[in-house]
Amino acid sequence: MDSSGQMRVIICVYVTDIPGEPLRRHTTLGELFCDQVLHRQLNSQLNPSCYDGMHIPEGIDSDNRVKRWLIYDINVQGPLNQEELLNIPHKVFLACKNGKELYRTCISH
């Protein structure tokens, strides 16, 4: 997958399947996605030239096995208006835990 263009990535996951600290789950999942799919590091530091934005859902830190949709705006230069958002590719993934590993499956392009 091309890691240089803008895109919106949506990942559905049970929050307790994401390893590590509960308050860091959104970042951990973004790091895993960028590493495994884009073959680069997550760039979450705000930067006018390009960064990866994260939308953090309520309940991400839950101890219960709840499903959440996490949204990442990859390679953006700032907030996107509706027209800009509609003009970038959207990728939807399902992530699940198999043993100790977190796997992902693309369910839509």
C-alpha positions as CSV (number, residue, x, y, z in Angstrom):
1,M,0.0,0.0,0.0
2,D,1.3,3.4,-0.9
3,S,2.3,5.3,2.3
4,S,2.9,8.7,0.7
5,G,-0.6,9.8,-0.2
6,Q,-3.4,11.2,2.0
7,M,-6.0,8.6,3.1
8,R,-8.5,7.9,5.9
9,V,-7.9,4.6,7.6
10,I,-10.8,3.1,9.7
11,I,-10.0,0.1,11.9
12,C,-12.6,-1.8,13.9
13,V,-11.2,-3.6,16.9
14,Y,-12.0,-4.9,20.3
15,V,-10.1,-2.4,22.5
16,T,-8.8,-5.2,24.9
17,D,-7.1,-6.8,21.9
18,I,-4.8,-3.8,21.6
19,P,-1.6,-4.5,23.6
20,G,-0.1,-2.1,26.1
21,E,-1.4,0.7,28.3
22,P,-5.2,1.4,27.9
23,L,-4.7,5.2,27.6
24,R,-2.2,4.6,24.8
25,R,-4.3,2.1,22.7
26,H,-5.1,4.6,19.9
27,T,-1.4,5.3,19.4
28,T,-0.4,1.7,19.8
29,L,-2.9,0.6,17.1
30,G,-1.7,3.4,14.8
31,E,1.9,2.4,15.3
32,L,1.1,-1.3,14.5
33,F,-0.9,-0.3,11.4
34,C,1.8,2.0,10.1
35,D,4.5,-0.6,10.8
36,Q,2.7,-3.6,9.3
37,V,0.8,-2.0,6.5
38,L,2.6,1.2,5.5
39,H,6.1,0.0,6.5
40,R,6.9,3.3,8.2
41,Q,6.5,4.9,11.6
42,L,3.4,6.6,12.8
43,N,3.9,10.4,12.5
44,S,1.6,11.8,15.1
45,Q,3.5,15.0,15.8
46,L,1.5,18.0,14.4
47,N,3.5,19.3,11.5
48,P,2.4,21.8,8.8
49,S,4.0,19.7,6.0
50,C,2.5,16.3,6.9
51,Y,1.4,14.2,9.9
52,D,-1.0,11.3,10.8
53,G,-4.1,12.5,12.7
54,M,-5.9,10.3,15.1
55,H,-9.6,10.4,16.2
56,I,-9.9,8.9,19.6
57,P,-13.3,7.2,20.4
58,E,-14.9,7.1,23.8
59,G,-14.2,3.9,25.7
60,I,-10.8,3.3,24.2
61,D,-9.5,2.7,27.7
62,S,-12.2,0.3,28.7
63,D,-11.4,-2.9,30.6
64,N,-14.4,-4.5,28.9
65,R,-14.3,-6.3,25.6
66,V,-16.0,-3.5,23.6
67,K,-15.6,-2.9,19.9
68,R,-14.6,0.6,18.6
69,W,-13.9,2.2,15.3
70,L,-10.6,4.1,15.3
71,I,-10.0,6.6,12.6
72,Y,-6.6,7.8,11.3
73,D,-6.1,10.5,8.8
74,I,-2.8,9.6,7.1
75,N,-0.4,12.2,5.6
76,V,-2.6,15.2,6.2
77,Q,-1.6,18.8,6.6
78,G,-4.4,19.8,8.9
79,P,-8.1,19.2,9.5
80,L,-10.0,18.2,6.4
81,N,-13.2,19.8,5.4
82,Q,-16.1,17.7,4.0
83,E,-15.1,18.1,0.4
84,E,-11.4,17.3,1.0
85,L,-12.4,14.3,3.1
86,L,-14.7,12.9,0.4
87,N,-11.8,13.2,-2.2
88,I,-9.3,11.1,-0.4
89,P,-9.2,7.2,-0.4
90,H,-10.9,5.5,2.6
91,K,-9.6,2.1,3.7
92,V,-11.5,0.0,6.3
93,F,-9.8,-2.8,8.3
94,L,-10.9,-5.3,10.8
95,A,-8.3,-6.1,13.5
96,C,-8.4,-9.1,15.7
97,K,-6.1,-10.9,18.1
98,N,-4.9,-14.4,17.3
99,G,-2.9,-15.6,20.2
100,K,-0.5,-12.8,21.2
101,E,-0.4,-11.1,17.8
102,L,-2.8,-8.4,16.5
103,Y,-3.8,-9.2,12.9
104,R,-5.7,-7.0,10.4
105,T,-7.8,-7.8,7.4
106,C,-8.9,-5.2,4.8
107,I,-12.6,-5.3,4.5
108,S,-13.1,-2.4,2.1
109,H,-11.3,0.1,-0.2
